[in-house]
Amino acid sequence: MRTWVWVFSVLVVYGFVLRISADQNARTERISGSAGDVLEDNPVGRLKVYVYELPSKYNKKLLQKDPRCLNHMFAAEIYMHRFLLSSPVRTLNPEEADWFYTPIYTTCDLTPTGLPLPFKSPRMMRSAVQLISSSWPYWNRTEGADHFFVVPHDFGACFHYQEEKAIERGILPLLQRATLVQTFGQRNHVCLNEGSITIPPYAPPQKMQAHLIPQETPRSIFVYFRGLFYDVNNDPEGGYYARGARAAVWENFKDNPLFDISTDHPTTYYEDMQRAIFCLCPLGWAPWSPRLVEAVVFGCIPVIIADDIVLPFADAIPWEEIGVFVEEKDVPNLDTILTSIPPEVILRKQRLLANPSMKRAMLFPQPAQAGDAFHQILNGLARKLPHDKSIYMKKHGQKVLNWTAGPVGDLKPW
């Protein structure tokens, strides 16, 4: 009985705070300082991008074969290609380009259940790089230092969904000089190049828009999570997936009335997130998941459980101010950590989350909008200009990259 009285008290306090924030939603808080300035940057006029025209087997034919690629969380590679084709930063004159973009859909090889298979991706990427290096002169000038690639798989250009195997593979050697635009980000990790641009995973903007509920709806759920706690198929021992963090959430809080957690994925998933104060965003096989995007869009404070994560557009979005970071070892104390956050701190995080510019920065809308994720990627590329001549240029005839490095299987023709 005492436990239920305490739970009711917590929800009343936070429910009251949330009603205030919902009613005053128009009074959102501007992101002050450099983060806000960066978020509102306009990349147009600051860079020019040349888009290589590749045979359709590298992109469009893959999509025609399996249209599901348009909706999975790795679809940024497709939408970035479409965006650049009509973007004002595109140049048809490669001689004036600051950056070169190679449109390859490396994650559009799906299993019957919709999971991407990364095992052909290195061969496909190697084939495309060989093509552009033999058909155009621009790769060979710098061995890719002025080229960028979108590699949105779990561990980016390491091309594997299990961290141990990804680390063993390492980044595809031919991409070592290029800039990688990737969803994966973890500090001091072999799968993250210095200078990579970390982006959000794809979450369908129109689908989320269709599930918006009235802003004045009170947030009556304290902590919300839907997803796997154990990946029995790929981790039968149960301790490797999510480094045990998700298992710890379930084992410690499955019976806690403050925690609405389950493996079920209800049709009201998006609506439920809008009724929650905190949304758990634990690592899975990789540190990130679409929950980061969904939490920001739906104003649910993201509880980020992923040690050393590098978050998308971290120079533009004040993650420390809008989220709660919990170390993986502290998961058993989640209830104490979250109930100890003062209501005024909760309210400020909600006001920041209500800022429309922050929501736009996490999405890849069709058509594109000013300040959206496409533009944040361009901002990231623009801020890397001018290219660092010390690594950008190579001496005449010099070879920096080893074309035969990497696993033997990667050398097979694609």
N, C-alpha and C positions, 0 to 999 in steps of 0.2 A: 504493500500500500504506500509506504514511504517513497519508494522509487517512482511510482506513478504520479504522486504529488509533485515531486521534483521535476519530472519530465514535463508535466503540465505547466509548471512555473516557467521553465525555460522557453517553451513554445509561446506562451503568452507574452513574455518579454520580447522575444525576437519577432513574433507575429505583429506586435504593436509597432516595433521599429519598421518592419517591412511595409505596413500599411501607410505609415508616414512617407516612406520613400516612394511608394507607388503613387500616392496622391500628388507628390511634389516632383513627379518625374520630369516635368518641363525644366525644373531647376537643376539640370545636370551640371556636373563640375567639369570645367575645362581642364585639360591636362596641361599643367603649367611647365614652363622651362623648356629645355631642349627636346624632351620627348614630344611635347605638343607641337613644337616647331617642325620637327622632323616628320611627324605624322601628316602634316599639312603641306609638305613640300610638293612642288609640281615638277616631275621629271622631264616634261616636254621642253625641248630646247636645250637640254643639258647633255644629251647623248644621242647617238645614232646607232641603230642595230641593223645588221644585215642578216636576213634569214636565208639560209641555204635551201635550195630546192632539191629535195631528195626524191628518189623513186618511191612510189606509194607503198612499197612493201615495208618500208621503215615506219610508216605512220597510218595513212588512211585505210590501207587494206586490212591492217590489223583491227582497226575499229569496225570496219564493215563486217569482218568475221565474227566479232563479239562486241555488240553495242553496249554490253554491261560495263565496259571500261569507262563509259561516260559518267557513271554514277558511283564508282568506288572511291575510296579515300586517297587513291594515288592519281586521280584524274587531273591534277594540276598540270601535268605534262601536256595533256591534250588541249586544255583551255588556254594555257600560255601560248601554245602555237597559234591557235585561232585568234587570240588577242593581238599578237604581234603582226599577223598578216594585215590587219587593218589599223594598226596603231600609228599615230603621228610620229613616233620615234623611228619607225622603219625607214630604211633607205634602200633604194634599188641600186645604188652605186657603192660597191664594196670598198672602193678606194677612199671613201670618206667615213667609213664605219669606225666607231669606237669599239664595238663588240660584234662578234659573230655567233649566231645561234643555229644549232643543228637540231631539227625537230625529229626526235626519235621517241616512240612510245614503248619504252622498255618494260613497262608493267602491264601491258595489254595482252598477256598470255595467262588466261584464267583457268582454274580448275572448274569442274561442274558446279561446285558450291560457291564459286566466285572469288576464290583466293588467288592472288597473283603468284605465278611461278617465276622466280628470278633467274633460273638456271641457264636460260638462253641469252639473258640480257648482256653479259660480257661479250659474247660472240657477236651479237647484234651491234653493240656499241663499237667494237673494234672494226667491224665491217664498214660502219658509217664513217668512222674516222679515216680509214684507209681510202674511202671514196672521196671525201672532201680534200684530203691531202694530195691526192693524185689528179683531181679535177680542177682545183683552184689553188692559187699560190699562197693563200693567206695563213693557213695552218703552219706551213713550213717556215714562215718568217720567224715565228715565236714558239713553235711546237705547242700551240694551243693557249698561250698565256693571255690572249685577247679573245678567247672563246668561252662561252658558258653553256652548260648542259643542265637540264632539269632531270634530276634523278630522285624521284619521290618514294623509292622503296624503303622498307623498314630501316635498313642501315645504309641508305644512299648507294653510292657507287661501290660498296663492298658486296652488293648483290647477294645477300642471303638473309633469311628471316630469323635465324638463330644467331645470337650474338657471338657465341664461341666460334662458329663457322665463319661468320662475317669478319671477325678479327683475324682469323687464320688466312682468309683470302686477301684482306686489305683492299684499299681502293684500286680499281683498275689502273695499272701503271700508266696507260696512255692518257689518263685524265689528271695526272699529278700536277700539271702546270695550269690546267683550266680552272675556271671558277665554277663551283658546283652549287646549284640551287636545289636544296634538299629539305625534306621534312625532318630528317634525322639531325639531332644536335645534342652532343654530350661532350662536356669539357674533357680535354686530355684523352681523346679517343682516337684510335687509328682510322676510324671511318669518317672523321670530320677533319677536312683540310682547313688550315688557317686561311681565312678569307672566304670561306663558304658563306652563302646566304641562306639562313634558316627560314623556312616558310611554313604556314599552317597547312595541315592536310586538307583535302577537298571535302567540304560538306555542302550538300545541295541547297543553294540559297532560296530557290522558289519553294522547295518542299518545306523548309523551315518557316518561310513567310506564311505559308498556308496554315500553319499550326499556331500562330500567335493567339494569345488569349488576352482579355482586357487587362490593361496595365494596373487597374485597381485591385486585381485579384490578390488576396493575401497569400503570403508564402507560409504554408502550414506544415511543410516538410522540413525538418531540420537538416538532415544529411541524406543525399540521394545518390544511388549508383545502380546501374544495370550493366551487366557484362559477365565475362568469365572470371572465376576465381582460381580455377585450375584448368590447364589445357591437357586433358587426359590423353588425347591422341598423340600429341607431340612431346609431352613431358610426363610420362607415366609415373615417375617417382614423386612428382609433385613439388619439388623444391627449386626447380630451375626457372620455370615460367614466372615472369615478373619478379625474379629474385626473391620469391616468397612473399612479397608485399601484399598481393591480392589475397593469397591464402590467409595471411594474418588478419586482413580486414574481416573476412568471413568468420574465421575461428573466434575472433574477439567480439564481434558486434552483430552476429546473425540474430541474436535474441534481444538486442538492445533497442528499446522502443524509439530512441532518437534517430536510429539508422534505418532508412527505407532502402534496403539493398537486396538484390536478387539476380539470378541468372536469366530470369524471364525478360523479354523485350516487348513491353506492351505497346498497343497502338497509340496509347496516350503518352508515350515516352517524352516527346517534346513538350507537351503540356505539363507533365510532371516536373520537368526541369524548371519551368517557369513558376512552379509553386514551391520550389525548394530554395533554402537559404544557401546551403553549401552543396556543391557537386564534386564528388571525388573524381580526380583525374590521375589514377595511378598508372605507372608504367605497365606495359604488357611484355611482348617480346622486345619491343623498342621502348624508349622512354616516353614517346608521345602517343597521342590518340586523337581522334576527332572530337572527343569530349572537351578538349581545350577550346575548340571553335564554338561548339554548342553552348558551353557554359557562358562564354563572353557574349554571344548573340542573345542568349536568353536571360542575361543579368544574374546568373547564379554564380556565386563566388567560387572560383575554381580552387580546389584543394589539391595541390600539385605534389604527388608522391613519386619522385624520380630523381635520385641523387645526381647532381652535376648536370642536370638538363640545361641545354641551351634553347631558349624559347624563341618562337617566331617573332621576327622584327623587334628584337629586344631593345634596339636603339630608339624605337618609336612607341612601343607600348610599355607602360610602367607596371610590369608584372608584379613587382614587389608590393605595389600599392593596391592592386586590384585582387591579388590572389593570396592564398595561404600556403606556405611551403612546409611540408612535414617530411623529415628524413625517414627513409625506409625503416630504420631500426626503431623509430618512435611510433610506428603504426599502432601498437597496442595501447598507446596513450591518446589516440585520436579524440575520444570523447572528452577527456580533460582539456586537451589543447583547444578544441573548438568552443567548448562552453566557457572557456576562460577569456575569450576575445570580447572586449567591452562593446556594448551596443553602438556607441558613437563611432567606433572603428568600422563596424559592420556597415553602418549607414554611409560612411564616406566611400567605402569600397563600392557600394551599390550606386552611389551618385556617379562615380567614375565609370563604372560599367554601363551606365545609362547613356554615356556620351556616344552619339551616333557615329562619330568618326572612328572610334575604336572598333565598333562592330563592323563597319565597312572594311577596315584594314584586314579583317580575318576571313573575308569572303572573296570568291571568284565569280562575280555575277555576270550574267549574260543579258543585255550588253554590259560592258565595263562601266564603272562609275568612278568619279574623281575620288582619290584616296583609298581605293580598294586594294586587294592583295596584289593585283597586277602592278598597280602603280607603286606599291611599296617595294616590289622586286626591282622595278626600274630605278627607284630611288637608291636602292642598295647598289646597283650597278653604277649609277652616276657618282655615288660617293667614293667609288673605287678609282675614279678618273682624276688626274691623268694616270696612266699605267706606270707602275714603278719600273723605270728603265733598267734597274739593276737585275731584275728577274725577267723583265719583259723581252728584252733583246737578247739574241744569242749570236755568237760570232759566226761568220760565213762558214758553212760546212759543218758546224758543230752539231753533235747529236746529244740531246739531254735525256730523252726518253728511250727506254729499251722496249722495242716493239715485241720482243719475244718473252718478256717477263710475265710471270703469273702462271697459274695452273695450266697444264698441258691441254686440258679440255677447252680452255678459252681460245686456243689457237685453231680449232677446227673451223672450217668455213661456215658461214651462216647463210 
